[in-house]
Every structure is written in C-alpha cells, then in structure tokens.
Amino acid sequence: MPTTDADTIEARPPSMRLMLRNLPAQYREILVATYFHHRTPHEAAEHLGLAPEAAKARLYEAMRDLSLMIAMGPDLEIG
C-alpha cells in the first residue's frame, strides 16, 4: 500500500503517472487525497487545511484539466 503521494503516483499506470505529474501541485494533491486515499472532498479539505469550497473547486479544476489531458494525450502539459 502506498504511503506517500509520490508512492501513490508511482503505483499508477505510466500514462496516469505522467498526467498527474503534469498537473499543478495543488490539483495533484486534491486528486491524490480524494481518489487515491478514498477521502470525501470535505475530508480532503480538512486534511489539506482548505475550506471545503476551495477543495471542491480545486477538485473540479483538477478533473477538468485531467479530462483535457486524456482527450489531448498524456504529453499535454497543463498549468
């Protein structure tokens, strides 16, 4: 079981690792906190020291950017 964000990213398939690395750190950390550590957006907000609304906004923006990367290819750099 991965113990750090870096370990979590390394456990993903190569294209997912590349896409996560190409995201801005604030987007990467909210995705890792919610999807890979199975936290709700509210729990992730607490863990990251964010207001719940800020965590939800970051999660939305991260998913938007990740969706764009998937559509355009994993080499697309965002941010």
N, C-alpha and C positions, 0 to 999 in steps of 0.2 A: 504494500500500500504506500503510495507516495506521501511524503511528509512535508514537503515544501512546494511553493508554487513552481519552482524550477523542475522539481521531480514530477509534478503533475503534468507540466507541459511536455516533458521528455517522454512520458508514458503514452502520449497521443500518437496517432499515425503521422508520418513525416509531413504531409501537406497541412494537417491541422497544426502541428508544431510551428511550421513556417508562418501560417496565417496568424496564430496567436502572438508570435514574436513580432510580427509586423504591426500589430495594434499598439496604440499608445498605452503606456503602463497603467493608467487609470482605468482603461477599458479592459485590459487583460486581467487586472486584479479583481474586478467585479465579476467577470465571467468565471474565473477560477473559483472565487468564493461561492458563487451560486450554483453553477452547473457541475463543477468537478468536486466540490466539497458539500454538495447537496444542501445548501442553505437557501432559505427563502430570501427574497430581496430585503426584507426587514432585518433578518438575522445577519445578512451580509453587511448591511448598513451599520449595525451595531459593531460587528467585528472590525470593520474598516474605519470606524469613527466618523461615519457620514450621517447626514439627515436621511430618513427613509426616502424622501422625494428625490434627493440627489442620487441615491443609489439606483432608484428606478429609472431616472433619466440617463445615468451612465450605462445601465444595462440595456436600455433601448438603443442608445447610440452605439454601443459595442455590437449589439446584434445587427444593427443596420450596416455597420462597417464590415462585419464578418460576412453578412449576406452579399454585400458588394464584392468582397474578395472571392467568394465562392462563385459568383456569377462571372467575374472577370478573370479568375485564375489566381492561384496562391501566390504568385510573384508580385502582385499588385501591392504597393506599399501605401498605407493609409496614415494620415496624421502627419 
